[in-house]
Amino acid sequence: MSARILQCLRHREVQSQIVRKPSWPPARRVLPYVLTLTLTFLADPGWPGGSAAALSSGLVAAYAFNEGTGSTVADVSGNGHTASVNGATWTDTGRYGKALSFNGTSSYVDLGNAADLQITGSMTWSAWVLATADPPDDGQIIAKSSGAGWQFKTSPDTGAHTFGVGVSRSSSSLTQRYSTTVRQLGTWYYVAGVYNAAARSLGIFVNGVLDNGVLVGTVPASQYNNAAEPVTIGQRTGGYSFAGVIDEVRIYNRALSQAEIQTDMNTPVGGRQGPDLTVTKTHTGTFTAGQSGATYTISVSNVGGEPSEDDIVTVTDTVPAGLTATAIAGTGWSCTQPAGPCARAETLAAGASYPPLTLTVDIAASPPPTLTNTARVSGGGDVNPSNNTASDVTTISTGSTGPDLTLTKTHAGTFTAGQSGATYAITVHNAGGAASSGTVTVTDTVPAGLSASGIAGTGWSCSQPAGPCTRGDALAASASYPPLTLTVDVAVGAPASVTNTANVSGGGDVNSGNNTANDVTTIGSTPGPGGTPTLVQHLSSSANPVGIGIAGNAFTFTLPNSVRASNCLILAMTYEYSATRTVSIADSNGNVWPSSPAVKASHGAGYDSVIYVLPDAHAGVTTLTVTFDAPVIPFQYTISEFYNVATTSPVAGMTAAAGVAGPNVGSGTFTPGNNDANGGNLVWSYFALADVASGNPSIFSPGAGFNLLDADIAWQSNQGFPHASEYGVQGSSAPINPSLTATGDADLFNGLSVALRASGAGTAPPPGIRIVRVAHFTDHIPPADGTWRLQFPTTGNLVAFVVNESPIIKVTNVTDTRGNAYTKREPDASDPQWWHTANSSPDTNLVLSLAISGTPARASLQAYDITGADPNPFEALAGYPVADASDTTVVVNAPSITPLSANGLTLAMLSLGLGPSTGFAAGAPAGAIFDAVYYADETDADMMENACGLGHVYQTGTTVQNWNWVITNIPGPSSNSAMGTAISFKAAPVSP
């Protein structure tokens, strides 16, 4: 029984009456108390909510999570969406009573997929949440999504973990709004997401206050309903699990106002417990300038479910300029004269009101035409501060019988950067006692960021494009002229908020105090052209090269970082020509790639090259699998992520040339469609081997105005796969001719280019240490001079690379064309070698020279270009000595490493004697990305498998990391061996 009593006390199911010896005024409350507790056990089956408060219209589902046990939770909206609990655990420490705790990996609540949850219009989602751990990506609070659909979540998309809400306009898009508030662990937040279909707005509220940060994408007029997906709490299809406690979940099929959100924030699902004090303030009639003894009435009521607590209740009043308080009084109140504050101590029963207060004021001789008097109540154990203030707008009559012209100025919805034809409505009204006489003039001050394109209204004579506007007909008392419509265009770089001001004059107006109107206008953060396309990350590989590869299929590779929301992915590939060749691209992150490339170059005697463009990509880890109609050799790919690229119809032009002989290679001149004076396009070009002729490049040099993204010069004796890609941003709208030089190479090349429209869309990469690009290199025949030369464009401040199978190939020294100094890290002579240089000088034409000893049958190297590293980045190194991996499919703790900082980067490699690694086994570091490329039925003879197991993880702590790998089981008598290394780097300090 005692435990139940304590729980009742916690949930305010106790009426406490404190009987005291009479003592007044309040400052002398130091006498002893006699405490009487009356314990009232509620019979309501919905305990501890008590009787349900009236719920707002449009409530589709609501969960208090107060069951405390069992595998289902009740929907208290009355719509019958009983939900099933899957793996979530009960906790007594919710925001209001009990709640559910989610483990961040597998627990969720399933609401089902009923007809009234298939919503395509406005919605509001809200919940109290307390996060206990950072998920590797989004942490879904409520969702109906498999990528597309609506999502309400925490997210690291903008850098640190914030709150986010997303809706889709189609099955391949997601528009998202992120909060400015950075979510802290162990802290309760009340979060609400609001989608207003009519206004095409998407907002995020944190603790009852609008907290809109970055908007990614365009808010649709209706949302895509992912009809096959159930509504879930704690995760969505594909994972993205929330770790922590969720309480008081509500789903509405309408857009709530901020006041309604604040009410829900302070009201438990199913009804409020505790006192809820409100205040009202009223007056009668119109006050008059110079009047004495005008009065306001102030009333305090308890709209909560319990009496006020035995605590002082205080009313304060803010008397505005133009009024002078002369007295304030009310039965049972103790007031400081002449304007308060006023206080009292007795409890106020639920549903009751205190006797009103009367505030008496005098009005100045020349007051403003309107005044606002504000009162506030506090104390009494009030549990809902959102309704503790009341304002009374008071009209002051000047006693004049002349005309009093006033002005209102309004607009509808949110304007958008780059928008044309946005409108304001301007209305002139006569609030005086007589008709106007003479010319009435309206002027408008158009702010920077807007440009007027026209102004007109029935009966008005207007100078174009912005006025002034005049008319001479009389305006009767209490009447209004026909409105003026001001049409404006919004600049691409307009600020987030502008204020447009209009003024009325003339007409015999006797009161100039109300002749101006200001309209604060929000400019939507979906800008048009103007953002500069910027590289986020890049990945390239000569995965299955000419002469030394083995035909394969289902080539699988993963971008090194989680893709940022609404960014653009550009994928180029070259593969064996066939007249019946088909290509399909599967995407682990739910993106739907085009069925056909944006541009293609086909050299029928050799190879096909293509470029695919995916705009408006989903946020998250992205693994691609490219499958052909039959196994191919060769296969080469390169992929980039950019932001500030248009999210719809981005391709402004393309060009291609097949079988162009080196060394001077181009894709052909073209003039893309332009969307600003500078062209407004990202030009992305790809040059790849079309057929073997003679030689291999000693270096690739980009064309004028272009920067190299990758370049592969690692080959010898007409084997391998020379290729390069580059990009530039147009500086004019003139024709362009993308090209490069492959010095020393007379091979035939395919050249392809696409122009992609610039925009302010997408998401910049987060701060901190980050991989900018990864390149896989392979060679087969040892260089004659013992030096392996690799071209690796860089933009970061740390270059690191690993060489496989140290017993076969030894790198004894590394230099580069920038003079950077390299350090070798090798735990054991048999372990793969890591080399790195700190404080490297970025160089998009960088060439590395590796001095090699030994006679490798083949050699593989993976290079990382890293930004945001500390000037002294090295932290820790670990090795996994040579071990027998025969007849097994898993290698664990290969190696185990403990990083020294919580926000750094660990790189790891597993080298195998036979067979490739295809991913991570259970227990590998959470959030690790598999960097190696693999394909179906890969064998040890293929060059691509030499990368073996490769991976990295961005650290979130300093606990030990166990690198566990899945490997190919080698059948038969063959013996297999494994060896591994891992290296940790620390991030540069964050600037204050």
Sequence and secondary structure as in RCSB ss.txt:
>XXXX:A:sequence
MSARILQCLRHREVQSQIVRKPSWPPARRVLPYVLTLTLTFLADPGWPGGSAAALSSGLVAAYAFNEGTGSTVAD
VSGNGHTASVNGATWTDTGRYGKALSFNGTSSYVDLGNAADLQITGSMTWSAWVLATADPPDDGQIIAKSSGAGW
QFKTSPDTGAHTFGVGVSRSSSSLTQRYSTTVRQLGTWYYVAGVYNAAARSLGIFVNGVLDNGVLVGTVPASQYN
NAAEPVTIGQRTGGYSFAGVIDEVRIYNRALSQAEIQTDMNTPVGGRQGPDLTVTKTHTGTFTAGQSGATYTISV
SNVGGEPSEDDIVTVTDTVPAGLTATAIAGTGWSCTQPAGPCARAETLAAGASYPPLTLTVDIAASPPPTLTNTA
RVSGGGDVNPSNNTASDVTTISTGSTGPDLTLTKTHAGTFTAGQSGATYAITVHNAGGAASSGTVTVTDTVPAGL
SASGIAGTGWSCSQPAGPCTRGDALAASASYPPLTLTVDVAVGAPASVTNTANVSGGGDVNSGNNTANDVTTIGS
TPGPGGTPTLVQHLSSSANPVGIGIAGNAFTFTLPNSVRASNCLILAMTYEYSATRTVSIADSNGNVWPSSPAVK
ASHGAGYDSVIYVLPDAHAGVTTLTVTFDAPVIPFQYTISEFYNVATTSPVAGMTAAAGVAGPNVGSGTFTPGNN
DANGGNLVWSYFALADVASGNPSIFSPGAGFNLLDADIAWQSNQGFPHASEYGVQGSSAPINPSLTATGDADLFN
GLSVALRASGAGTAPPPGIRIVRVAHFTDHIPPADGTWRLQFPTTGNLVAFVVNESPIIKVTNVTDTRGNAYTKR
EPDASDPQWWHTANSSPDTNLVLSLAISGTPARASLQAYDITGADPNPFEALAGYPVADASDTTVVVNAPSITPL
SANGLTLAMLSLGLGPSTGFAAGAPAGAIFDAVYYADETDADMMENACGLGHVYQTGTTVQNWNWVITNIPGPSS
NSAMGTAISFKAAPVSP
>XXXX:A:secstr
 HHHHHHHHHTT EEEEEEE    SGGG  S EEEEEEE     TTTTS S     TTEEEEE     SSSEE  
TTSS   EEEES EEES SSSS EEEEESSS EEEEE  GGG   S EEEEEEEEE S  SS EEEEEEESSSEE
EEEEE TTSS EEEEEE SSTT  EEEEEEEE  TT EEEEEEEEETTTTEEEEEETTEE EEEEES   SS   
 TT  EEES BTTB   EEEEEEEEEESS   HHHHHHHHTS TT   S  EEEEEEE S EETT  SEEEEEEE
EE SSS   SS EEEEEE  TTEEEEEEE TT EE TTT  EEE S   TT B   EEEEEEE SS  SEEEEEE
EEEETT S GGG EEEEEEEEE    S  EEEEEEE S EETT  SEEEEEEEEE SSS   S EEEEEE  TTE
EEEEEE TT EE TTT  EEE S   TT B   EEEEEEE TT  SEEEEEEEEEETT S GGG EEEEEEEEES
   TT   EEEEEEEEEEE BTT   BEEEEEE SS B TT EEEEEEEEE  TT  EEEEETTS    SS SEE
EE TTSEEEEEEEE S  SB  EEEEEESS BS EEEEEEEEESB SSS EEEEEEEEEEESSEEE   B    S
STT  EEEEEEEEEEE  S   SEEEE TT EEEEEE    TT B  EEEEEEE SSSS B  EEEEET   EEE
EEEEEEEB S S    SSSEEEEEEEEEE S  TTSEEEEE  B SSEEEEEES TTT EEEEEEETT    EEE
 SSTTS EEEEEES   BTT EEEEEEES  S EEEEEEEEESEEEEEEEEEEEEEEEE TT SEE SSSEE  S
STT EEEEEEEESSS EEEE TTS TT EE   EEET  TTSSGGGG EEEEEE SSSS EE  EEE    TT  
 EEEEEEEEEEE     
